[in-house]
Amino acid sequence: MKIVDILKQDKMSLSFEVFPPKKETSFENVKAATEAIAALGPSFMSVTYGAGGGVSQYTIQIAKNLKEKFNIPMLAHLTCVSSSKETVQARIADMKAAGIKNVMALRGDLTPELMEGDRSKWDYQHAVELIRDLKESDADFCIGAACYPEKHPESPNQREDILHLKEKVDAGADFLTTQMVFDNNLFFNFLYKLREAGVTCPVLPGIMPITNANQVDRAIKLSGSFMPQRFKSLVDKFGSDPEAMKQAGIIYASDQIIDLYANGITNVHVYSMNKPDVAEGILKNVSAILGKNFMA
């Protein structure tokens, strides 16, 4: 099933993101964690893209396993930074062969080594070029793209960033998913600006449950996200108590999701960090809202 068809339904959905193992020795543990999350019955799941080589193959293996074992629509991430056209075409063929119908088209992070290298010879400079290639392939993918409610770190301003987002949608992106958001008002304001700019596709807010105080700095570094004072107070109060911080993080994320649903947002994407207990805690908190008869 194509994810855009799920997003256009007149009912609320909740989806989870997982990531593949970084090395072969941890594959079985990651596989078990992703299966435990899939068993909760999310609307769909996404699998992030490993950095090159065999690791990127794990993305397809995890997605294929969950699709076949749980009959869940899967979204496989695909990055193009420093990749050749041949490599991307090979990945497209692999996903098509695995029965993957949905692709998240991303440029990918620029490591210090990539930033210092000669980027002029790259086949892909931006995600929009990957989107065009996916659209022109014979795989008939549903295509997702990423967006930053507080603007992409490399964009000079939000207005220019939104213009680039519109290019992605015009090139063939069927929906957008935001980087992690901790303040819903920022998402609502961003969504208004997108609609004003003529971007009418579905936009999923990305919610990341912070269940460990050590995740805060990493989350800010990855996304540049604004941390509201009430969240900072939560970390200050409970950060030194792992169990209390975990519970508080799940409740904070659940509160965000409920607020989004209450204000007309029907689709929410959760960055689960491969933690089945966290995904389960959130789903329990919103199960009746989603109309699910959830049993632990």
Salt bridges, closest charged atoms under 4 A:
GLU17 OE1 - HIS77 NE2 3.44
GLU17 OE1 - HIS269 NE2 3.52
GLU35 OE2 - LYS31 NZ 3.15
GLU35 OE1 - LYS69 NZ 3.25
GLU68 OE2 - LYS64 NZ 2.81
ASP94 OD2 - ARG91 NH1 3.40
ASP133 OD2 - LYS85 NZ 2.83
ASP138 OD1 - LYS96 NZ 3.29
ASP140 OD1 - LYS2 NZ 2.95
GLU154 OE2 - ARG107 NH2 2.84
GLU160 OE2 - HIS164 NE2 3.69
GLU167 OE1 - HIS164 ND1 3.79
ASP170 OD2 - LYS166 NZ 3.15
ASP255 OD2 - ARG230 NH2 3.10
ASP277 OD2 - LYS246 NZ 2.26
GLU280 OE2 - LYS284 NZ 3.59
